[in-house]
Structures are given as C-alpha cells and as structure tokens.
C-alpha cells in the first residue's frame, strides 16, 4: 500500500506540473492570467478524479472510489466553468497583474516558477482525494454520505455566493459600490469559505481508526485555509479592493467578517 500510494503521488505530481506549465503557456500567449485559475481548477479535478480511480490493489473499482471521483469532478466542473466564464469577460486577473507589475522584466520566468509552486502546494489536495477514495470497504458507510453532503452543500453555497455577486455587479446602479447583500453581508469572502468547507469532505470520508492513511487528508482543508486566507486568496484581492473602492471597502471590512460567516452586528467596529 505504501509503494502504491507513493507511485500515485509521483504520477499526480508530474501531471500537475505539466498542466500548470500548460497554464503558463496560455497565460503568456493570451496575456490573461484568469486562465491560470481556470486551468488549476480543471487540473485538480482531473488529477483528483484519476487518483480516486487509481488501481492501488487488484480488484474492481469500489463504490467509494466512484463516489469520491464524482465529488471531485462536480467541484472542479462547477468552479472551473465559473472562472472560465469570468475570464472571457476580463483582460487580466488583477491579482496576477499586480504580481507581474512587481516582477517587472522577470515576470515571465517568475510566473512559470510561481505556477509550478502552485502545482507542488496542491499535491496534498489531490492526494487527499486519492486517500479518501481508497479507504477499505466495499460498501458505503455513514461517513461517506456525510462527506458527500458536505461537498455538495459547499458547492451549492459557493455557487450561490458567486451568483449573488454577479447579480449585484450586473446592476448599473451598483457601479462603484461594494457587494454586501446575501451571503456577502455575512462574510467578505463567502465563496472562499465554501471552497474551504468542501475540502472537509475528504477527512470525513477517510479518517478512521483502522485506516492510518486517513489522517493525511486533514492536510487538505488546513492547506486550503492557509492558501485562501493568507496567501493567494484574500490578501491580494483585498489589497486590490482597497485600491479600487477606498473608504467604502474599508467600512465594509469594519462591519463584515473576513472569512467565516457571521452576523454583521456581531463584528467589532
């Protein structure tokens, strides 16, 4: 089992590196960094799907492998399609554009290695999918159904947040304003919150006393929280929003929870 997991991890690492190299080529030729996140979303789903169905042992694909493969595919298709549609409507992603501005003439080279680092950092995510799918047992248990409910609920919540933001921005009367309706009234980044929440599905499915590999799946939600809250998610996005919305966004920050949904009145001013 150890060697089988290591082989699967190695194959996933090579595949992710290749797909993020492809993302770099697309970004360089199009000038639109939005396709980076589109490719990342589809790449993670494709590699996770393959990892879930990876034949670690002799025998047919189990129903749990099929369930986990379907879950990561649903997540990937929803997020990737959303980002792809958004990317067609913009010239560039402001976060990546700011990185390029800071890097100057070295931007193409540094972008390549930045995307390769994204591939490396994402390995615990696809490995969590693989580990959850291969928890021993031929029949589904309550934890499998709970995990599926968590992921599908998270996908629905993220989709609702994205739809609310899209409707808000489509109203000409909201031009220059900060979206603070619906889920965005309770969290400044409800889409990120639900994206993070979905990664708890795999520990719920995998962590079991008789399956020592299951504990490794906890790295997925912990890593996703770190990425979204402290690295490439909230920090560059909020810096861009502060530049474009100024005092209106700072007032929104003062009354609205940063990540976890919480009633605005309960947030310290």
LUMMAR-785921 format. One record per residue (C-alpha): x, y, z; residue in one letter. Coordinates in Angstrom, 3 decimals, padded with zeros to 6 digits. Each point is the difference from the previous one (the first is absolute). Example, Ala and Ser with C-alpha at 12.3 -4.5 7.8 and 13.67 -1.06 7.14 Angstrom:
<nodes>
((012.300, -004.500, 007.800), "a")
((001.370, 003.440, -000.660), "s")
</nodes>
This chain:
<nodes>
((000.000, 000.000, 000.000), "x")
((002.829, 002.417, 000.843), "x")
((001.722, -000.500, -003.352), "x")
((-003.303, 000.232, -001.858), "x")
((-000.826, 003.323, 001.637), "x")
((003.489, 001.342, -000.711), "x")
((-000.270, -000.981, -003.668), "x")
((-003.405, 001.672, -000.219), "x")
((001.370, 003.156, 001.658), "x")
((002.937, 000.099, -002.416), "x")
((-002.269, -000.365, -003.007), "x")
((-002.289, 002.749, 001.286), "x")
((002.989, 002.299, 000.573), "x")
((001.232, -000.441, -003.577), "x")
((-003.494, 000.543, -001.406), "x")
((-000.578, 003.140, 002.060), "x")
((003.362, 001.469, -000.997), "x")
((-000.761, -000.626, -003.673), "x")
((-003.476, 001.528, 000.181), "x")
((001.224, 003.113, 001.817), "x")
((002.737, 000.358, -002.625), "x")
((-002.837, -000.027, -002.542), "x")
((-001.769, 002.683, 002.082), "x")
((003.150, 002.125, -000.203), "x")
((000.093, -000.319, -003.796), "x")
((-003.653, 001.037, -000.266), "x")
((000.574, 002.933, 002.352), "x")
((003.053, 001.202, -001.889), "x")
((-001.654, -000.220, -003.413), "x")
((-003.385, 001.443, 000.998), "x")
((001.212, 002.563, 002.530), "x")
((-002.988, -000.997, 002.151), "x")
((000.985, -001.522, 003.342), "x")
((-003.598, -001.001, 000.649), "x")
((000.714, -003.182, -001.955), "x")
((002.522, -001.013, 002.660), "x")
((-002.695, -000.619, 002.620), "x")
((-002.240, -001.577, -002.623), "x")
((002.707, -002.507, -000.882), "x")
((000.828, -000.612, 003.662), "x")
((-003.635, -000.818, 000.800), "x")
((-000.382, -002.432, -002.889), "x")
((003.453, -001.495, 000.613), "x")
((-000.732, -000.682, 003.645), "x")
((-003.307, -001.609, -000.912), "x")
((001.491, -002.122, -002.773), "x")
((002.949, -001.188, 002.092), "x")
((-002.195, -000.557, 003.055), "x")
((-002.451, -001.989, -002.118), "x")
((002.826, -002.170, -001.331), "x")
((001.452, -000.409, 003.492), "x")
((-003.333, -001.140, 001.373), "x")
((-000.234, -002.719, -002.661), "x")
((003.713, -000.896, 000.136), "x")
((000.377, -003.810, 000.334), "x")
((001.939, -000.271, 003.258), "x")
((-000.937, -003.651, 000.373), "x")
((-001.454, -002.822, -002.046), "x")
((-003.741, -000.065, -000.399), "x")
((-002.757, 002.126, -001.506), "x")
((-000.581, 003.678, 000.721), "x")
((-001.931, 000.349, 003.253), "x")
((-003.150, 002.020, 000.486), "x")
((001.946, 002.321, 002.302), "x")
((002.548, 000.687, -002.727), "x")
((-002.831, 000.837, -002.365), "x")
((-001.645, 002.300, 002.556), "x")
((003.179, 001.937, 000.774), "x")
((000.896, 000.274, -003.689), "x")
((-003.458, 001.419, -000.694), "x")
((000.268, 002.484, 002.877), "x")
((003.318, 001.493, -001.112), "x")
((-001.266, 000.111, -003.601), "x")
((-003.127, 001.946, 001.028), "x")
((002.099, 002.460, 001.996), "x")
((002.494, 000.487, -002.829), "x")
((-002.549, 000.407, -002.782), "x")
((-002.004, 002.570, 001.968), "x")
((002.980, 002.113, 001.041), "x")
((001.943, -000.344, -003.238), "x")
((-003.003, 000.929, -002.123), "x")
((-000.751, 003.013, 002.183), "x")
((003.567, 001.317, -000.207), "x")
((000.149, -000.689, -003.748), "x")
((-003.135, 002.070, -000.610), "x")
((001.376, 002.779, 002.171), "x")
((003.338, -000.094, -001.824), "x")
((-001.647, 000.540, -003.386), "x")
((-001.395, 003.302, 001.272), "x")
((003.273, 001.486, 001.313), "x")
((003.354, 000.962, -001.483), "x")
((002.023, -001.246, 002.961), "x")
((-000.358, -001.149, 003.609), "x")
((000.901, 002.990, 002.240), "x")
((001.835, -002.194, 002.523), "x")
((002.349, -001.554, -002.553), "x")
((000.331, 003.323, -001.831), "x")
((001.306, 001.542, 003.207), "x")
((002.516, -002.815, 000.396), "x")
((001.196, 000.603, -003.565), "x")
((000.337, 003.724, 000.659), "x")
((002.132, -000.672, 003.081), "x")
((002.176, -002.546, -001.813), "x")
((000.699, 002.278, -002.955), "x")
((002.152, -001.447, -002.780), "x")
((000.347, -003.281, 001.903), "x")
((-003.768, -000.520, -000.001), "x")
((-000.158, -002.856, -002.583), "x")
((002.665, -002.068, 001.763), "x")
((-001.321, 000.686, 003.489), "x")
((-003.562, -000.756, -001.096), "x")
((001.112, -003.409, -001.280), "x")
((001.599, -000.936, 003.306), "x")
((-002.935, 001.486, 001.930), "x")
((-002.397, -002.266, -001.870), "x")
((002.271, -002.985, 000.583), "x")
((-000.052, 000.814, 003.713), "x")
((-003.805, -000.006, -000.203), "x")
((000.167, -003.500, -001.461), "x")
((002.283, -001.144, 002.824), "x")
((-002.086, 001.563, 002.743), "x")
((-003.168, -001.529, -001.473), "x")
((001.269, -003.579, 000.298), "x")
((-001.462, -000.511, 003.508), "x")
((-003.406, 000.864, -001.469), "x")
((000.005, -002.635, -002.733), "x")
((001.671, -002.487, 002.342), "x")
((-002.845, 000.506, 002.500), "x")
((-002.466, -000.912, -002.748), "x")
((002.011, -003.126, -000.819), "x")
((000.297, -001.074, 003.651), "x")
((-003.707, 000.546, 000.711), "x")
((-001.007, -001.996, -003.070), "x")
((002.110, -002.975, 001.045), "x")
((-001.228, -000.396, 003.563), "x")
((-000.578, -003.755, 000.322), "x")
((-003.528, -001.326, -000.218), "x")
((-002.296, -001.023, -002.809), "x")
((-003.136, 001.768, 001.216), "x")
((-000.726, 003.605, 000.862), "x")
((-000.200, 001.008, 003.652), "x")
((-001.601, 002.956, 001.750), "x")
((003.230, 002.009, -000.236), "x")
((000.004, -000.357, -003.793), "x")
((-003.480, 001.484, -000.206), "x")
((000.912, 002.787, 002.440), "x")
((003.078, 000.829, -002.067), "x")
((-002.057, 000.122, -003.168), "x")
((-002.559, 002.275, 001.688), "x")
((002.762, 002.364, 001.165), "x")
((001.539, 000.302, -003.454), "x")
((-003.271, 000.400, -001.859), "x")
((-001.201, 002.554, 002.563), "x")
((003.276, 001.899, -000.373), "x")
((-000.287, -000.021, -003.800), "x")
((-003.559, 001.326, 000.279), "x")
((001.060, 002.696, 002.486), "x")
((002.912, 001.121, -002.157), "x")
((-002.231, 000.070, -003.053), "x")
((-002.582, 002.108, 001.850), "x")
((002.669, 002.477, 001.143), "x")
((001.353, 000.316, -003.542), "x")
((-003.522, 000.490, -001.397), "x")
((-000.807, 002.705, 002.566), "x")
((003.197, 001.872, -000.832), "x")
((-000.680, -000.270, -003.732), "x")
((-003.549, 001.361, 000.387), "x")
((001.246, 002.861, 002.158), "x")
((002.651, 001.011, -002.519), "x")
((-002.434, -000.254, -002.914), "x")
((-002.162, 002.797, 001.447), "x")
((001.204, 003.348, -001.420), "x")
((-001.132, 001.682, 003.204), "x")
((002.610, -001.952, 001.962), "x")
((002.954, 001.285, -002.027), "x")
((002.833, 000.876, 002.379), "x")
((-001.778, -001.500, 003.006), "x")
((001.067, -002.925, 002.177), "x")
((-002.177, -003.128, -000.124), "x")
((-001.452, -000.471, 003.483), "x")
((-003.196, -001.909, -000.711), "x")
((-000.938, -003.621, 000.608), "x")
((002.921, -002.123, 001.142), "x")
((002.324, 002.961, -000.596), "x")
((-001.661, 001.779, 002.910), "x")
((001.239, -002.751, 002.334), "x")
((003.477, -000.545, -001.439), "x")
((002.302, 002.044, -002.214), "x")
((000.953, -003.216, -001.803), "x")
((-002.851, -002.525, 000.229), "x")
((001.127, -001.684, -003.227), "x")
((003.401, -000.696, 001.551), "x")
((-001.626, -001.231, 003.207), "x")
((-002.077, -002.582, -001.862), "x")
((002.972, -001.017, -002.118), "x")
((001.903, -000.720, 003.223), "x")
((-002.971, -001.768, 001.563), "x")
((-000.232, -002.444, -002.893), "x")
((003.466, -001.387, 000.740), "x")
((-001.219, -001.309, 003.345), "x")
((-001.947, -002.629, -001.935), "x")
((003.107, -002.106, -000.504), "x")
((001.076, -000.241, 003.670), "x")
((-003.595, -000.844, 000.927), "x")
((000.109, -002.864, -002.492), "x")
((003.554, -001.155, 000.717), "x")
((000.848, 000.458, 003.681), "x")
((-000.588, -003.302, 001.781), "x")
((001.731, -001.929, 002.766), "x")
((000.765, -002.931, -002.311), "x")
((001.360, 002.170, -002.838), "x")
((003.205, 001.824, 001.010), "x")
((000.305, 001.708, -003.393), "x")
((-003.252, 001.847, 000.653), "x")
((001.612, 002.525, 002.327), "x")
((002.003, 001.430, -002.907), "x")
((-003.198, 001.322, -001.549), "x")
((-000.172, 002.625, 002.762), "x")
((002.798, 001.800, -001.834), "x")
((-002.452, 000.920, -002.773), "x")
((-002.334, 002.362, 001.925), "x")
((002.908, 001.359, 002.063), "x")
((001.982, 000.768, -003.158), "x")
((-002.999, 001.495, -001.773), "x")
((-000.661, 002.299, 002.967), "x")
((003.616, 001.181, -000.055), "x")
((-000.074, 000.615, -003.759), "x")
((-003.312, 001.834, -000.024), "x")
((000.373, 002.065, 003.165), "x")
((003.723, 000.721, 000.080), "x")
((001.547, -000.423, -003.468), "x")
((-001.608, 000.288, -003.460), "x")
((-003.645, 000.402, 000.991), "x")
((-001.079, 002.766, 002.357), "x")
((003.186, 002.123, 000.403), "x")
((000.550, 001.045, -003.658), "x")
((-003.740, 000.253, -000.663), "x")
((-000.608, 002.293, 002.964), "x")
((002.977, 002.159, -000.940), "x")
((-001.491, 000.418, -003.455), "x")
((-003.453, 000.773, 001.443), "x")
((001.449, 002.604, 002.356), "x")
((001.663, 001.706, -002.954), "x")
((-003.150, -000.055, -002.155), "x")
((-002.701, 000.614, 002.646), "x")
((001.916, 001.957, 002.646), "x")
((-001.946, 001.036, 003.099), "x")
((-003.101, -001.911, -001.089), "x")
((001.915, -003.267, 000.164), "x")
((001.715, 000.890, 003.261), "x")
((-003.423, 000.658, 001.523), "x")
((-001.135, -003.387, -001.313), "x")
((003.063, -001.597, 001.592), "x")
((-000.846, 001.591, 003.333), "x")
((-003.535, -001.387, 000.159), "x")
((000.334, -003.341, -001.784), "x")
((001.764, -003.215, 001.003), "x")
((003.119, -000.698, -002.048), "x")
((-000.589, -003.691, -000.721), "x")
((-002.398, -001.905, 002.239), "x")
((-003.654, 001.071, -000.459), "x")
((-001.160, 002.056, 002.964), "x")
((-002.780, 002.531, 000.584), "x")
((001.312, 003.506, -000.797), "x")
((-001.300, 001.473, 003.253), "x")
((002.248, -002.421, 001.925), "x")
((003.188, 001.107, -001.763), "x")
((002.090, 002.485, 001.962), "x")
((000.056, 003.422, -001.554), "x")
</nodes>
